[in-house]
Amino acid sequence: MRTALKEKIIEVCHRKIEQKGENVGLSFYAFFANKNDDPELLMEAATWWILTHKLDHFEKAVKIKALVLAE
């Protein structure tokens, strides 16, 4: 996964955890605007989420942040 996407995921997870607490869940769509302006990046995130890690649609932000930081 490219560095810019990793940084975005970590930033969004951190912000959501601060706003809503440790139990906040999110999907990979949380890292993108409501319009599909970068389909390749969206597919990269989807591939990492669905194929690489076999994650459910919604996962805890703390889990996602830890997975990205471990890479």
PDB file of N, CA, C and O in Angstrom:
ATOM      1  N   MET A   1       0.854  -1.174   0.000  1.00  0.00           N
ATOM      2  CA  MET A   1       0.000   0.000   0.000  1.00  0.00           C
ATOM      3  C   MET A   1       0.896   1.233   0.000  1.00  0.00           C
ATOM      4  O   MET A   1       1.896   1.301   0.715  1.00  0.00           O
ATOM      5  N   ARG A   2       0.512   2.196  -0.817  1.00  0.00           N
ATOM      6  CA  ARG A   2       1.341   3.407  -0.907  1.00  0.00           C
ATOM      7  C   ARG A   2       1.306   4.224   0.388  1.00  0.00           C
ATOM      8  O   ARG A   2       0.332   4.198   1.140  1.00  0.00           O
ATOM      9  N   THR A   3       2.384   4.933   0.612  1.00  0.00           N
ATOM     10  CA  THR A   3       2.583   5.689   1.847  1.00  0.00           C
ATOM     11  C   THR A   3       1.475   6.707   2.092  1.00  0.00           C
ATOM     12  O   THR A   3       1.013   6.849   3.224  1.00  0.00           O
ATOM     13  N   ALA A   4       1.047   7.407   1.068  1.00  0.00           N
ATOM     14  CA  ALA A   4       0.004   8.427   1.238  1.00  0.00           C
ATOM     15  C   ALA A   4      -1.296   7.807   1.748  1.00  0.00           C
ATOM     16  O   ALA A   4      -1.989   8.410   2.568  1.00  0.00           O
ATOM     17  N   LEU A   5      -1.629   6.617   1.272  1.00  0.00           N
ATOM     18  CA  LEU A   5      -2.850   5.950   1.724  1.00  0.00           C
ATOM     19  C   LEU A   5      -2.695   5.496   3.172  1.00  0.00           C
ATOM     20  O   LEU A   5      -3.626   5.638   3.965  1.00  0.00           O
ATOM     21  N   LYS A   6      -1.542   4.956   3.525  1.00  0.00           N
ATOM     22  CA  LYS A   6      -1.295   4.560   4.912  1.00  0.00           C
ATOM     23  C   LYS A   6      -1.447   5.756   5.852  1.00  0.00           C
ATOM     24  O   LYS A   6      -2.092   5.656   6.896  1.00  0.00           O
ATOM     25  N   GLU A   7      -0.853   6.877   5.475  1.00  0.00           N
ATOM     26  CA  GLU A   7      -0.937   8.080   6.305  1.00  0.00           C
ATOM     27  C   GLU A   7      -2.373   8.553   6.453  1.00  0.00           C
ATOM     28  O   GLU A   7      -2.779   8.969   7.539  1.00  0.00           O
ATOM     29  N   LYS A   8      -3.145   8.495   5.376  1.00  0.00           N
ATOM     30  CA  LYS A   8      -4.558   8.905   5.408  1.00  0.00           C
ATOM     31  C   LYS A   8      -5.348   7.988   6.334  1.00  0.00           C
ATOM     32  O   LYS A   8      -6.155   8.465   7.132  1.00  0.00           O
ATOM     33  N   ILE A   9      -5.126   6.679   6.237  1.00  0.00           N
ATOM     34  CA  ILE A   9      -5.837   5.717   7.078  1.00  0.00           C
ATOM     35  C   ILE A   9      -5.527   5.973   8.552  1.00  0.00           C
ATOM     36  O   ILE A   9      -6.437   6.004   9.380  1.00  0.00           O
ATOM     37  N   ILE A  10      -4.270   6.153   8.877  1.00  0.00           N
ATOM     38  CA  ILE A  10      -3.872   6.404  10.266  1.00  0.00           C
ATOM     39  C   ILE A  10      -4.500   7.694  10.776  1.00  0.00           C
ATOM     40  O   ILE A  10      -5.001   7.737  11.900  1.00  0.00           O
ATOM     41  N   GLU A  11      -4.478   8.746   9.959  1.00  0.00           N
ATOM     42  CA  GLU A  11      -5.047  10.037  10.359  1.00  0.00           C
ATOM     43  C   GLU A  11      -6.553   9.925  10.600  1.00  0.00           C
ATOM     44  O   GLU A  11      -7.057  10.435  11.601  1.00  0.00           O
ATOM     45  N   VAL A  12      -7.272   9.265   9.697  1.00  0.00           N
ATOM     46  CA  VAL A  12      -8.727   9.119   9.841  1.00  0.00           C
ATOM     47  C   VAL A  12      -9.053   8.267  11.059  1.00  0.00           C
ATOM     48  O   VAL A  12      -9.945   8.616  11.833  1.00  0.00           O
ATOM     49  N   CYS A  13      -8.349   7.164  11.241  1.00  0.00           N
ATOM     50  CA  CYS A  13      -8.591   6.310  12.407  1.00  0.00           C
ATOM     51  C   CYS A  13      -8.355   7.092  13.697  1.00  0.00           C
ATOM     52  O   CYS A  13      -9.170   7.033  14.617  1.00  0.00           O
ATOM     53  N   HIS A  14      -7.256   7.812  13.766  1.00  0.00           N
ATOM     54  CA  HIS A  14      -6.934   8.597  14.955  1.00  0.00           C
ATOM     55  C   HIS A  14      -8.039   9.621  15.250  1.00  0.00           C
ATOM     56  O   HIS A  14      -8.477   9.761  16.392  1.00  0.00           O
ATOM     57  N   ARG A  15      -8.478  10.327  14.217  1.00  0.00           N
ATOM     58  CA  ARG A  15      -9.521  11.347  14.393  1.00  0.00           C
ATOM     59  C   ARG A  15     -10.835  10.721  14.850  1.00  0.00           C
ATOM     60  O   ARG A  15     -11.492  11.244  15.750  1.00  0.00           O
ATOM     61  N   LYS A  16     -11.220   9.604  14.236  1.00  0.00           N
ATOM     62  CA  LYS A  16     -12.484   8.946  14.607  1.00  0.00           C
ATOM     63  C   LYS A  16     -12.428   8.421  16.036  1.00  0.00           C
ATOM     64  O   LYS A  16     -13.413   8.514  16.768  1.00  0.00           O
ATOM     65  N   ILE A  17     -11.279   7.868  16.441  1.00  0.00           N
ATOM     66  CA  ILE A  17     -11.116   7.363  17.806  1.00  0.00           C
ATOM     67  C   ILE A  17     -11.224   8.508  18.801  1.00  0.00           C
ATOM     68  O   ILE A  17     -11.874   8.370  19.838  1.00  0.00           O
ATOM     69  N   GLU A  18     -10.592   9.639  18.495  1.00  0.00           N
ATOM     70  CA  GLU A  18     -10.682  10.802  19.385  1.00  0.00           C
ATOM     71  C   GLU A  18     -12.113  11.321  19.490  1.00  0.00           C
ATOM     72  O   GLU A  18     -12.557  11.712  20.569  1.00  0.00           O
ATOM     73  N   GLN A  19     -12.837  11.324  18.362  1.00  0.00           N
ATOM     74  CA  GLN A  19     -14.205  11.853  18.349  1.00  0.00           C
ATOM     75  C   GLN A  19     -15.205  10.921  19.006  1.00  0.00           C
ATOM     76  O   GLN A  19     -16.080  11.375  19.743  1.00  0.00           O
ATOM     77  N   LYS A  20     -15.088   9.610  18.749  1.00  0.00           N
ATOM     78  CA  LYS A  20     -16.147   8.680  19.132  1.00  0.00           C
ATOM     79  C   LYS A  20     -15.715   7.568  20.075  1.00  0.00           C
ATOM     80  O   LYS A  20     -16.541   6.754  20.488  1.00  0.00           O
ATOM     81  N   GLY A  21     -14.431   7.521  20.421  1.00  0.00           N
ATOM     82  CA  GLY A  21     -13.958   6.520  21.372  1.00  0.00           C
ATOM     83  C   GLY A  21     -13.373   5.280  20.721  1.00  0.00           C
ATOM     84  O   GLY A  21     -13.411   5.112  19.502  1.00  0.00           O
ATOM     85  N   GLU A  22     -12.831   4.419  21.568  1.00  0.00           N
ATOM     86  CA  GLU A  22     -12.107   3.224  21.134  1.00  0.00           C
ATOM     87  C   GLU A  22     -12.975   2.209  20.385  1.00  0.00           C
ATOM     88  O   GLU A  22     -12.442   1.391  19.635  1.00  0.00           O
ATOM     89  N   ASN A  23     -14.278   2.242  20.566  1.00  0.00           N
ATOM     90  CA  ASN A  23     -15.158   1.262  19.933  1.00  0.00           C
ATOM     91  C   ASN A  23     -15.667   1.681  18.560  1.00  0.00           C
ATOM     92  O   ASN A  23     -16.456   0.953  17.959  1.00  0.00           O
ATOM     93  N   VAL A  24     -15.245   2.818  18.052  1.00  0.00           N
ATOM     94  CA  VAL A  24     -15.755   3.294  16.773  1.00  0.00           C
ATOM     95  C   VAL A  24     -15.343   2.338  15.654  1.00  0.00           C
ATOM     96  O   VAL A  24     -14.200   1.887  15.574  1.00  0.00           O
ATOM     97  N   GLY A  25     -16.310   2.052  14.805  1.00  0.00           N
ATOM     98  CA  GLY A  25     -16.059   1.204  13.648  1.00  0.00           C
ATOM     99  C   GLY A  25     -16.109   2.024  12.378  1.00  0.00           C
ATOM    100  O   GLY A  25     -16.727   3.088  12.333  1.00  0.00           O
ATOM    101  N   LEU A  26     -15.452   1.518  11.344  1.00  0.00           N
ATOM    102  CA  LEU A  26     -15.502   2.191  10.049  1.00  0.00           C
ATOM    103  C   LEU A  26     -15.255   1.194   8.929  1.00  0.00           C
ATOM    104  O   LEU A  26     -14.796   0.075   9.158  1.00  0.00           O
ATOM    105  N   SER A  27     -15.566   1.622   7.724  1.00  0.00           N
ATOM    106  CA  SER A  27     -15.292   0.809   6.543  1.00  0.00           C
ATOM    107  C   SER A  27     -14.199   1.513   5.744  1.00  0.00           C
ATOM    108  O   SER A  27     -13.818   2.641   6.058  1.00  0.00           O
ATOM    109  N   PHE A  28     -13.701   0.846   4.718  1.00  0.00           N
ATOM    110  CA  PHE A  28     -12.636   1.474   3.938  1.00  0.00           C
ATOM    111  C   PHE A  28     -13.121   2.696   3.182  1.00  0.00           C
ATOM    112  O   PHE A  28     -12.306   3.500   2.729  1.00  0.00           O
ATOM    113  N   TYR A  29     -14.414   2.853   3.036  1.00  0.00           N
ATOM    114  CA  TYR A  29     -14.952   4.061   2.399  1.00  0.00           C
ATOM    115  C   TYR A  29     -14.702   5.311   3.242  1.00  0.00           C
ATOM    116  O   TYR A  29     -14.752   6.424   2.718  1.00  0.00           O
ATOM    117  N   ALA A  30     -14.434   5.143   4.537  1.00  0.00           N
ATOM    118  CA  ALA A  30     -14.198   6.287   5.430  1.00  0.00           C
ATOM    119  C   ALA A  30     -12.974   7.097   5.033  1.00  0.00           C
ATOM    120  O   ALA A  30     -12.817   8.240   5.464  1.00  0.00           O
ATOM    121  N   PHE A  31     -12.111   6.518   4.219  1.00  0.00           N
ATOM    122  CA  PHE A  31     -10.869   7.184   3.837  1.00  0.00           C
ATOM    123  C   PHE A  31     -10.989   7.976   2.538  1.00  0.00           C
ATOM    124  O   PHE A  31      -9.998   8.495   2.025  1.00  0.00           O
ATOM    125  N   PHE A  32     -12.212   8.064   2.010  1.00  0.00           N
ATOM    126  CA  PHE A  32     -12.433   8.708   0.723  1.00  0.00           C
ATOM    127  C   PHE A  32     -13.593   9.676   0.791  1.00  0.00           C
ATOM    128  O   PHE A  32     -14.472   9.554   1.645  1.00  0.00           O
ATOM    129  N   ALA A  33     -13.590  10.637  -0.116  1.00  0.00           N
ATOM    130  CA  ALA A  33     -14.714  11.569  -0.249  1.00  0.00           C
ATOM    131  C   ALA A  33     -15.910  10.802  -0.821  1.00  0.00           C
ATOM    132  O   ALA A  33     -15.767   9.659  -1.256  1.00  0.00           O
ATOM    133  N   ASN A  34     -17.055  11.416  -0.818  1.00  0.00           N
ATOM    134  CA  ASN A  34     -18.258  10.759  -1.318  1.00  0.00           C
ATOM    135  C   ASN A  34     -18.308  10.642  -2.834  1.00  0.00           C
ATOM    136  O   ASN A  34     -19.292  10.151  -3.389  1.00  0.00           O
ATOM    137  N   LYS A  35     -17.262  11.085  -3.497  1.00  0.00           N
ATOM    138  CA  LYS A  35     -17.210  10.892  -4.939  1.00  0.00           C
ATOM    139  C   LYS A  35     -15.967  10.084  -5.276  1.00  0.00           C
ATOM    140  O   LYS A  35     -14.948  10.170  -4.592  1.00  0.00           O
ATOM    141  N   ASN A  36     -16.066   9.322  -6.312  1.00  0.00           N
ATOM    142  CA  ASN A  36     -14.984   8.423  -6.698  1.00  0.00           C
ATOM    143  C   ASN A  36     -14.018   9.143  -7.635  1.00  0.00           C
ATOM    144  O   ASN A  36     -14.051   8.937  -8.848  1.00  0.00           O
ATOM    145  N   ASP A  37     -13.159   9.986  -7.065  1.00  0.00           N
ATOM    146  CA  ASP A  37     -12.247  10.769  -7.892  1.00  0.00           C
ATOM    147  C   ASP A  37     -10.886  10.096  -8.091  1.00  0.00           C
ATOM    148  O   ASP A  37     -10.064  10.584  -8.867  1.00  0.00           O
ATOM    149  N   ASP A  38     -10.641   8.981  -7.398  1.00  0.00           N
ATOM    150  CA  ASP A  38      -9.392   8.236  -7.576  1.00  0.00           C
ATOM    151  C   ASP A  38      -9.696   6.738  -7.479  1.00  0.00           C
ATOM    152  O   ASP A  38      -9.435   6.125  -6.444  1.00  0.00           O
ATOM    153  N   PRO A  39     -10.243   6.146  -8.539  1.00  0.00           N
ATOM    154  CA  PRO A  39     -10.650   4.741  -8.475  1.00  0.00           C
ATOM    155  C   PRO A  39      -9.495   3.770  -8.199  1.00  0.00           C
ATOM    156  O   PRO A  39      -9.704   2.734  -7.568  1.00  0.00           O
ATOM    157  N   GLU A  40      -8.298   4.086  -8.658  1.00  0.00           N
ATOM    158  CA  GLU A  40      -7.166   3.200  -8.403  1.00  0.00           C
ATOM    159  C   GLU A  40      -6.824   3.153  -6.914  1.00  0.00           C
ATOM    160  O   GLU A  40      -6.527   2.086  -6.376  1.00  0.00           O
ATOM    161  N   LEU A  41      -6.867   4.299  -6.257  1.00  0.00           N
ATOM    162  CA  LEU A  41      -6.590   4.346  -4.828  1.00  0.00           C
ATOM    163  C   LEU A  41      -7.684   3.639  -4.036  1.00  0.00           C
ATOM    164  O   LEU A  41      -7.404   2.933  -3.067  1.00  0.00           O
ATOM    165  N   LEU A  42      -8.922   3.831  -4.452  1.00  0.00           N
ATOM    166  CA  LEU A  42     -10.044   3.147  -3.809  1.00  0.00           C
ATOM    167  C   LEU A  42      -9.885   1.637  -3.936  1.00  0.00           C
ATOM    168  O   LEU A  42     -10.107   0.910  -2.967  1.00  0.00           O
ATOM    169  N   MET A  43      -9.506   1.160  -5.109  1.00  0.00           N
ATOM    170  CA  MET A  43      -9.309  -0.280  -5.311  1.00  0.00           C
ATOM    171  C   MET A  43      -8.121  -0.796  -4.504  1.00  0.00           C
ATOM    172  O   MET A  43      -8.138  -1.932  -4.031  1.00  0.00           O
ATOM    173  N   GLU A  44      -7.101   0.024  -4.349  1.00  0.00           N
ATOM    174  CA  GLU A  44      -5.957  -0.365  -3.528  1.00  0.00           C
ATOM    175  C   GLU A  44      -6.392  -0.572  -2.076  1.00  0.00           C
ATOM    176  O   GLU A  44      -6.006  -1.553  -1.440  1.00  0.00           O
ATOM    177  N   ALA A  45      -7.189   0.349  -1.563  1.00  0.00           N
ATOM    178  CA  ALA A  45      -7.701   0.220  -0.195  1.00  0.00           C
ATOM    179  C   ALA A  45      -8.629  -0.981  -0.074  1.00  0.00           C
ATOM    180  O   ALA A  45      -8.551  -1.728   0.902  1.00  0.00           O
ATOM    181  N   ALA A  46      -9.500  -1.173  -1.049  1.00  0.00           N
ATOM    182  CA  ALA A  46     -10.432  -2.301  -1.024  1.00  0.00           C
ATOM    183  C   ALA A  46      -9.684  -3.628  -1.074  1.00  0.00           C
ATOM    184  O   ALA A  46     -10.035  -4.566  -0.357  1.00  0.00           O
ATOM    185  N   THR A  47      -8.669  -3.713  -1.905  1.00  0.00           N
ATOM    186  CA  THR A  47      -7.881  -4.940  -2.012  1.00  0.00           C
ATOM    187  C   THR A  47      -7.189  -5.241  -0.686  1.00  0.00           C
ATOM    188  O   THR A  47      -7.207  -6.378  -0.217  1.00  0.00           O
ATOM    189  N   TRP A  48      -6.582  -4.228  -0.087  1.00  0.00           N
ATOM    190  CA  TRP A  48      -5.914  -4.408   1.200  1.00  0.00           C
ATOM    191  C   TRP A  48      -6.919  -4.878   2.247  1.00  0.00           C
ATOM    192  O   TRP A  48      -6.632  -5.796   3.015  1.00  0.00           O
ATOM    193  N   TRP A  49      -8.089  -4.255   2.282  1.00  0.00           N
ATOM    194  CA  TRP A  49      -9.116  -4.520   3.290  1.00  0.00           C
ATOM    195  C   TRP A  49      -9.756  -5.892   3.090  1.00  0.00           C
ATOM    196  O   TRP A  49      -9.852  -6.683   4.028  1.00  0.00           O
ATOM    197  N   ILE A  50     -10.194  -6.165   1.858  1.00  0.00           N
ATOM    198  CA  ILE A  50     -11.001  -7.357   1.582  1.00  0.00           C
ATOM    199  C   ILE A  50     -10.154  -8.586   1.255  1.00  0.00           C
ATOM    200  O   ILE A  50     -10.343  -9.645   1.853  1.00  0.00           O
ATOM    201  N   LEU A  51      -9.233  -8.454   0.322  1.00  0.00           N
ATOM    202  CA  LEU A  51      -8.465  -9.617  -0.122  1.00  0.00           C
ATOM    203  C   LEU A  51      -7.267  -9.928   0.779  1.00  0.00           C
ATOM    204  O   LEU A  51      -7.038 -11.085   1.134  1.00  0.00           O
ATOM    205  N   THR A  52      -6.516  -8.912   1.142  1.00  0.00           N
ATOM    206  CA  THR A  52      -5.306  -9.147   1.931  1.00  0.00           C
ATOM    207  C   THR A  52      -5.628  -9.532   3.369  1.00  0.00           C
ATOM    208  O   THR A  52      -5.071 -10.497   3.894  1.00  0.00           O
ATOM    209  N   HIS A  53      -6.534  -8.776   4.017  1.00  0.00           N
ATOM    210  CA  HIS A  53      -6.793  -8.997   5.440  1.00  0.00           C
ATOM    211  C   HIS A  53      -8.130  -9.661   5.740  1.00  0.00           C
ATOM    212  O   HIS A  53      -8.418  -9.971   6.896  1.00  0.00           O
ATOM    213  N   LYS A  54      -8.947  -9.883   4.720  1.00  0.00           N
ATOM    214  CA  LYS A  54     -10.242 -10.577   4.884  1.00  0.00           C
ATOM    215  C   LYS A  54     -11.082  -9.946   5.999  1.00  0.00           C
ATOM    216  O   LYS A  54     -11.669 -10.646   6.824  1.00  0.00           O
ATOM    217  N   LEU A  55     -11.127  -8.612   6.005  1.00  0.00           N
ATOM    218  CA  LEU A  55     -11.865  -7.883   7.040  1.00  0.00           C
ATOM    219  C   LEU A  55     -13.347  -7.794   6.711  1.00  0.00           C
ATOM    220  O   LEU A  55     -13.739  -7.846   5.546  1.00  0.00           O
ATOM    221  N   ASP A  56     -14.159  -7.661   7.741  1.00  0.00           N
ATOM    222  CA  ASP A  56     -15.590  -7.421   7.569  1.00  0.00           C
ATOM    223  C   ASP A  56     -15.804  -6.019   7.034  1.00  0.00           C
ATOM    224  O   ASP A  56     -14.878  -5.209   6.990  1.00  0.00           O
ATOM    225  N   HIS A  57     -17.049  -5.736   6.623  1.00  0.00           N
ATOM    226  CA  HIS A  57     -17.343  -4.411   6.077  1.00  0.00           C
ATOM    227  C   HIS A  57     -16.996  -3.313   7.083  1.00  0.00           C
ATOM    228  O   HIS A  57     -16.358  -2.323   6.726  1.00  0.00           O
ATOM    229  N   PHE A  58     -17.413  -3.486   8.338  1.00  0.00           N
ATOM    230  CA  PHE A  58     -17.075  -2.535   9.397  1.00  0.00           C
ATOM    231  C   PHE A  58     -16.114  -3.206  10.375  1.00  0.00           C
ATOM    232  O   PHE A  58     -16.327  -4.339  10.804  1.00  0.00           O
ATOM    233  N   GLU A  59     -15.061  -2.483  10.712  1.00  0.00           N
ATOM    234  CA  GLU A  59     -14.064  -2.953  11.673  1.00  0.00           C
ATOM    235  C   GLU A  59     -13.743  -1.811  12.632  1.00  0.00           C
ATOM    236  O   GLU A  59     -13.968  -0.642  12.317  1.00  0.00           O
ATOM    237  N   LYS A  60     -13.226  -2.154  13.782  1.00  0.00           N
ATOM    238  CA  LYS A  60     -12.824  -1.148  14.770  1.00  0.00           C
ATOM    239  C   LYS A  60     -11.654  -0.337  14.215  1.00  0.00           C
ATOM    240  O   LYS A  60     -10.723  -0.893  13.632  1.00  0.00           O
ATOM    241  N   ALA A  61     -11.710   0.962  14.398  1.00  0.00           N
ATOM    242  CA  ALA A  61     -10.652   1.843  13.921  1.00  0.00           C
ATOM    243  C   ALA A  61      -9.307   1.511  14.573  1.00  0.00           C
ATOM    244  O   ALA A  61      -8.261   1.625  13.934  1.00  0.00           O
ATOM    245  N   VAL A  62      -9.334   1.103  15.836  1.00  0.00           N
ATOM    246  CA  VAL A  62      -8.077   0.756  16.512  1.00  0.00           C
ATOM    247  C   VAL A  62      -7.422  -0.453  15.850  1.00  0.00           C
ATOM    248  O   VAL A  62      -6.196  -0.518  15.768  1.00  0.00           O
ATOM    249  N   LYS A  63      -8.212  -1.404  15.380  1.00  0.00           N
ATOM    250  CA  LYS A  63      -7.704  -2.585  14.703  1.00  0.00           C
ATOM    251  C   LYS A  63      -7.058  -2.195  13.360  1.00  0.00           C
ATOM    252  O   LYS A  63      -5.958  -2.642  13.036  1.00  0.00           O
ATOM    253  N   ILE A  64      -7.758  -1.366  12.600  1.00  0.00           N
ATOM    254  CA  ILE A  64      -7.253  -0.935  11.300  1.00  0.00           C
ATOM    255  C   ILE A  64      -5.957  -0.148  11.470  1.00  0.00           C
ATOM    256  O   ILE A  64      -4.988  -0.378  10.746  1.00  0.00           O
ATOM    257  N   LYS A  65      -5.941   0.768  12.414  1.00  0.00           N
ATOM    258  CA  LYS A  65      -4.746   1.568  12.668  1.00  0.00           C
ATOM    259  C   LYS A  65      -3.563   0.670  13.026  1.00  0.00           C
ATOM    260  O   LYS A  65      -2.453   0.887  12.540  1.00  0.00           O
ATOM    261  N   ALA A  66      -3.792  -0.329  13.866  1.00  0.00           N
ATOM    262  CA  ALA A  66      -2.725  -1.253  14.269  1.00  0.00           C
ATOM    263  C   ALA A  66      -2.221  -2.068  13.081  1.00  0.00           C
ATOM    264  O   ALA A  66      -1.016  -2.283  12.952  1.00  0.00           O
ATOM    265  N   LEU A  67      -3.111  -2.521  12.222  1.00  0.00           N
ATOM    266  CA  LEU A  67      -2.697  -3.286  11.034  1.00  0.00           C
ATOM    267  C   LEU A  67      -1.820  -2.441  10.116  1.00  0.00           C
ATOM    268  O   LEU A  67      -0.802  -2.916   9.614  1.00  0.00           O
ATOM    269  N   VAL A  68      -2.215  -1.198   9.901  1.00  0.00           N
ATOM    270  CA  VAL A  68      -1.439  -0.313   9.015  1.00  0.00           C
ATOM    271  C   VAL A  68      -0.088  -0.001   9.639  1.00  0.00           C
ATOM    272  O   VAL A  68       0.927  -0.007   8.942  1.00  0.00           O
ATOM    273  N   LEU A  69      -0.056   0.268  10.926  1.00  0.00           N
ATOM    274  CA  LEU A  69       1.210   0.584  11.591  1.00  0.00           C
ATOM    275  C   LEU A  69       2.164  -0.610  11.616  1.00  0.00           C
ATOM    276  O   LEU A  69       3.381  -0.432  11.651  1.00  0.00           O
ATOM    277  N   ALA A  70       1.611  -1.830  11.596  1.00  0.00           N
ATOM    278  CA  ALA A  70       2.438  -3.041  11.629  1.00  0.00           C
ATOM    279  C   ALA A  70       3.103  -3.333  10.283  1.00  0.00           C
ATOM    280  O   ALA A  70       4.042  -4.126  10.222  1.00  0.00           O
ATOM    281  N   GLU A  71       2.635  -2.713   9.222  1.00  0.00           N
ATOM    282  CA  GLU A  71       3.193  -2.993   7.889  1.00  0.00           C
ATOM    283  C   GLU A  71       4.455  -2.228   7.641  1.00  0.00           C
ATOM    284  O   GLU A  71       5.051  -2.349   6.571  1.00  0.00           O
TER     285      GLU A  71
END
